[in-house]
């Protein structure tokens, strides 16, 4: 029985294999994308793309990999989380404080209200069980499985099971009926189960 691919990559990367470092970070990229979507204020997203934060984190992790002192995927995920969190904080400082210009003024009152509701929802779920589940090796596997989903299924599954939104809130966000959202979630979860089973089988080869 072999080790999961990400644990194997981490071992090779710690031995100085540069290709393994790059492959490991590519393997973790969907995980970083989900973290960025959680940490970025929805209104800040009008100015700063989550993919920009992920790319910056990716490059810094490559540059500073020799500073990583952990030995497990859980420690590596926490290290990446720390880099990404720092980058989000710095970006917020630049865009809101240093420039002394609030991005909140760029949206209409209705948009601001809607975004404010989303921000509140995200904030209260930062320490939720679903948030705590997005850590370590299982979280990386989940993120990779979710990355395979069609965009509409990815978004509703993310909002429902990672952010903890209700069906009604997701329906308002996406402009769909509750039943349409429930159907998307059901199909997304079915594909997730298939993908996770396949990944588990590959790791046991």
Secondary structure, 3 states (H helix, E strand, C coil): CCCCHHHHHHHHHHCCCHHHHHHHHHHHHHHHHHHHHHHCCCCHHHCCCHHHHHHHHHHHHHHCHHHCCCCCHHHHHHHHHHHHHHHHHHHHHHHHHHCCCCHHHHCCHHHHHHHHHHHHHHHHCCCCHHHHHCCHHHHHHHHHHHHCCCHHHHHHHHHHHHCCCCHHHHHHHHCCCHHHHHHHHHHHHHHHHHHHHHHHHHHCC
